[in-house]
Amino acid sequence: MGNWYLLNNKEDAIAKLEKEIKDREKEAVKCYCKAADQGHIGAIAKLGYCYETDRGVNKDINKAVKFYRQAAEAGDPEAQIRLGFCYDEGEGVEKDFQQAVQWYRKAADQGSPNGQRCLGRCYFFGHGVEKDPQEALRLYNKAANQGDVFAQYELGNRYFIGDGIAKDTKEACKWYRKAAEHLDDSYIDSNFYPQYLYSMFAQVQLGNCYFKGEGVEKDYKQAVKWYRKAAEQGANEAKFCLGVCYKNGWGVQKNMQQAKKWFNHVSLSMIEDNVKDSDDEAKYCLGLCYKNGWGVFHEKSLKKAEKWFSEAAKLGHEEAKQELQSKQKQ
């Protein structure tokens, strides 16, 4: 009875909060409309954003494009980026990479890090311009040095993989660290992602670098530190990695209860791609989760457990071999 009462109270509180947010969004739209009528360019751009994202008004991508274009032609860099993104994705306009490049360039030329990164991406993939990894790198650097976390994270990825540039894991870690240490989540990028998400992704990657000793000296304690930061923000891979560390006493005191706690916060099906090319211990732990029904959705599956135990056993994992032998005896 008590749990039912608490659950309903929680649902009522969430519904109330959602209504308050929607009411505030409607009030914001009214303010933007008044300011837009007086010719305020930023307000016109905000109206486009509201119509694109269903905030305070019913979603209408055609109206969004209309407002973006009006603000973009008046020189608003964020509107230029949003209009470029609409052309990039074919949202409200016919897909046109060259038009996207035109608008991204206008924003980039005004010093917008978001515009520089978007233009860099076009050069990297050859969308609307001739493919030019060096120009892409120059633009990513400009954006990253202005604090654009996505650009910092992307630079880390490019250096880590050696994609379009010479592989340099030390340089990759430098950029992952810059992104990982970013705390400001107030800025929303052209894909509607707050900066903290890219910071979180970078924290996972930096944790992996410390765990494997790639680009930095191998240090399990540092790996745990960055995994924990990312896990506390909701990163699925980081939660799994923390579970693995607690199970084995890597960088923390060995504690199976803590391992189980973190495993129970993992979406197992979402972690499979991460584990596929990983080491034997990660594969074994995934098998262990499926065997015991751990994970946020309690995805108990003896068939999947056997699959991952087999994968781990092929790599020489002794506990995985014992699990398979135990099953054969049943």
Disulfide bonds with the S-S distance in Angstrom:
none
